[in-house]
Amino acid sequence: MHSFGVPSWRDHDLTFDPSLPTEGINVSRVHPLREALILVFGVIGVTVATVASIGFVVDWVAPSIPPKYEVYLFSDWFEAEEPAAAPKPRAEALRAVLDRVSVHWPDSEYRFRVQIWDQAEPNALALPGGTIAVTEGLLDAVTSENELAFVLGHELGHFHNRDHLRGLGRGVGMSLVLFAVGIGGGGGAAQLAAIAGQLTQRGFDRDQESAADEFGLGLVAAEYGHTAGASDLFEHLRATSDASALASYLSTHPLHGDRVIRLEAVARAAGWPLTGERSALGSKLEAPSDPSSETEPAADPVSTE
Amino acid sequence: MEDAMGIAVLQVGIPLALLLLGYFVGGAVERRHYASIQERELRWRSLPAVNFRTVPGGWIVDDATLVLGNVVISVDYFKRFLAGLRMLFGGRVKVYESLMDRARREALVRLKVETVERGYHALVNVRMETSQLASGRGGSGVAGIEVLAYGTALKLRTPPT
């Protein structure tokens, strides 16, 4: 160590005494994982509470919006881009099945429309304003009229319970929450909130699907006198999809197998016969037998209104 | 279903991988840096570096010059993520404290090395500046922090022995 003799710093007598910085004063001695745990669970807790609160408020408000006002707001959202000059036979036949089911919900304030979407994935949607969209893939997958009637009845159930509006409201609420978290805490925080929020929404989604199933089953039972065929579609789909525990957790809809069991239980409780004759689909609805016609580009979604 | 699974894996997997990378690699980098800082602080501890603005009386100064010690340190994803969550609630951003501490001490050590290598004996009027380097085009996002230490290096008639 070197020395400066007697360094006098102007008015003071100071000795140079070199020392090392002290550790632990400018840096908090907290394990980063402890800090991470507190913050992550804090954000998850706040997100779940906020998204759930929005969900409950939306569920409370949505049913009080008159269907007429909803139709007024959304009627031109899902119009076919070009009104089909001559409605395709498949859409007409689909419309006929819808009419058979919807007469059993006489006090509906909607004027329903159907659209066929050119997608291979079997799916059906209830869109705001009273439009039911069915994919070509779903029409190809169903084997009886009862099966199709239940799908349409399920979508009517979504309208009956105003699920499409509730879903829309929750979606908007969720976006606002994520936007706010993103502003406050950046991308990482927003991602964490998105995961927590989506899992919270799953509970709402599944309750809705089960309620729509029950409504649809009631319409099918009223039309055909029995519920045979209603759950056939889920049996077909279950055969082609593998359902792991993770898939079940992430899915918005209950698993196909669970739905079959639940539908049976609902029918039994209501005293609807589980067996009966299934009605044929009719040639206009059946899957095209010529494979070349399937690959031919389909027209825009057809509105039969 | 498979699409949904794929999206979920991407949505959860990529940030999780970045968090683990930040925690383990970033943590190891920080431990190594601290070890290096402590070793060099010990080596250069006897070089006086003070923030007095004037030369201590009794020193005979032959030469004086400006010397600089500068460092830029980046934030790992783990620290950035936690700081983001902390910004929602407020409070001490503890994960950034070690970052600032390392940067200040590294800058000071470099200042001393610069002083010695240029043949000077002591430092007065030592100052520090901090700035944040932004990564985004709009000036958003932290790419890293810069600490600049500067001071007046003195060449003494009777160098310390």
Interface residues (C-beta under 8 A of the other chain):
Chain A: M1 H2 S3 F4 G5 V6 P7 S8 W9 R10 L14 F16 P18 S19 L20 P21 N26 V27 S28 V30 P32 L33 E35 A36 L39 V40 G42 V43 V46 V181 G184 G185 G186 G187 G188 A189 Q191 L192 A194 I195 S241 A243 L246 A247 L250 S251
Chain B: M1 A4 M5 A8 Q11 V12 P15 Y23 G27 Q38 E41 L42 R45 S46 L47 P48 F52 T54 P56 G57 G58 W59 Y77 F78 K79 R80 F81 L82 G84 L85 R86 M87 L88 F89 R92 K94 V95 E97 S98 M100 D101 R105 G141 T158 P160 T161
